[in-house]
C-alpha cells in the first residue's frame, strides 16, 4: 500500500505481516455466519478503512447499497455477484 507524503512528495510504502495480527471474529446477524476481519489501515481524518474479511464458503450476501465507495479484491476463491 503506498501513501503519498505531502511534505516530501515521495512515496512511503508500508508492509503488514498479516500472520502476526489477530483476526477479529464476530457474528454477522444479517448473513447468519461468523466473519473474520483483519484491520489493515484506518484513516482518522476521513474514517476510511481497509480490511481483510474472510467469508465462509457458500455465504450469500444479499444485494445492498452503500453511501460511500467500496471495493473488493478476491485473494482466494470465487465471488459471485449480481
C-alpha positions in Angstrom: 0.0 0.0 0.0 1.5 3.3 -1.0 0.7 6.6 0.7 1.7 10.0 -0.6 3.7 12.0 1.9 2.7 15.6 1.1 5.7 17.1 3.0 8.4 15.4 0.8 6.5 14.4 -2.3 8.0 10.9 -2.0 6.1 7.6 -1.8 6.0 5.9 1.5 5.4 2.2 1.5 4.1 0.2 4.4 4.0 -3.6 4.7 1.9 -5.6 7.1 2.7 -9.1 8.3 -0.9 -10.3 8.4 0.1 -13.6 10.1 1.2 -11.6 13.2 -2.1 -9.8 13.7 -5.1 -11.4 15.5 -8.2 -11.7 13.4 -11.4 -10.3 14.9 -14.1 -13.0 14.7 -17.7 -11.7 15.0 -21.1 -12.8 14.2 -22.9 -11.1 11.3 -26.6 -11.4 12.0 -27.7 -10.4 8.5 -25.7 -13.2 7.0 -26.2 -15.6 9.9 -22.4 -16.5 10.0 -19.2 -15.6 11.8 -16.8 -13.4 9.7 -13.1 -13.0 10.4 -11.9 -9.4 9.9 -8.4 -8.0 9.9 -7.9 -4.2 10.1 -5.1 -3.2 7.9 -5.4 0.6 7.9 -7.6 3.3 9.4 -7.6 7.0 8.4 -8.7 9.0 11.3 -9.1 12.1 9.1 -11.6 10.6 6.7 -12.8 7.5 8.5 -11.7 5.3 5.6 -10.8 1.7 6.5 -9.0 -1.1 4.7 -9.8 -4.6 6.0 -9.4 -8.2 5.0 -12.5 -10.2 5.5 -12.8 -13.9 5.4 -16.2 -15.1 4.2 -17.1 -18.8 4.8 -17.6 -20.8 1.6 -21.1 -20.5 0.2 -22.1 -17.3 2.0 -24.7 -15.3 0.1 -24.6 -11.6 0.8 -27.9 -10.0 -0.2 -27.9 -7.2 -2.7 -27.4 -3.9 -0.9 -26.0 -0.4 -1.5 -23.6 1.8 0.5 -23.4 5.6 0.8 -19.7 5.5 0.2 -17.0 4.0 -2.0 -16.5 0.2 -1.6 -14.2 -2.2 -3.3 -13.4 -5.9 -3.1 -10.3 -7.8 -4.1 -10.7 -11.6 -4.0 -7.5 -13.2 -2.8 -8.7 -16.8 -2.8 -11.9 -18.5 -4.0 -14.6 -17.0 -6.2 -17.0 -14.1 -5.8 -20.4 -14.4 -7.5 -22.3 -11.1 -7.8 -25.4 -9.8 -9.4 
